[in-house]
Amino acid sequence: MRTSEERIEEVFRQVDERNKARAHRNYIVGTVATFVASLLILIISGVAVSKVYMEPNGLAPTGATGSIFAQGGALGYVLIAILSFGLGVTFALFCYRLKNKSDKSDEGIKDD
């Protein structure tokens, strides 16, 4: 038979386990949501860049990526800058999350 203190300790341990599981689940959902959002931004930006310069007949020139800079238009430069900035921020956040996860796992190993 367990004493009241042992029961209370067990309840606190179970609550702690559930909180850790919930935090891990939220972390996974956040990571997946961030990845999906950045992928959507990348796809939308790619589509936007491909529609910057159109021929008079409505078709985009094929095989000429540099054609977005044709006729001195600055819109192509702006879209490339926004796309590059977005990818850089996404990559930086991804690395930051990996570093935090690594630090947390290292702390867990040291505590044991």
C-alpha positions, 0 to 999 in steps of 0.5 A: 500500500502506498502512502499519500505522499507517494500517491501525490508524487505519482500524480505530479509525475504523471502530470509532468509527463503529460505536459512534456508530451503536449509540449512536444506535440505542439513543437511538432505541429509548429514545425510542420506548420512552419515548413508548410507555410514556407513551402507555400510562400516559395510556390506562390513566389515562384508562380508570381516570378514566372508571371512578371514578364509575359509576351504580347501573346500571353505566353511566358518565354521558356528557357530564359530565366533572366527574362524577368529582367527584360526591358529594365523592369524593376519588378523582377528584382523586387520579387527576387529580393523578397523571395531571397529574404523569405528563404533566408528567414525560413532557413534561419528559423529552421536552424534556430529551432534545430539548435534549441532542440539540440540544446534541450536534448543535451540538457536532458542527457546531463540531467540523467 
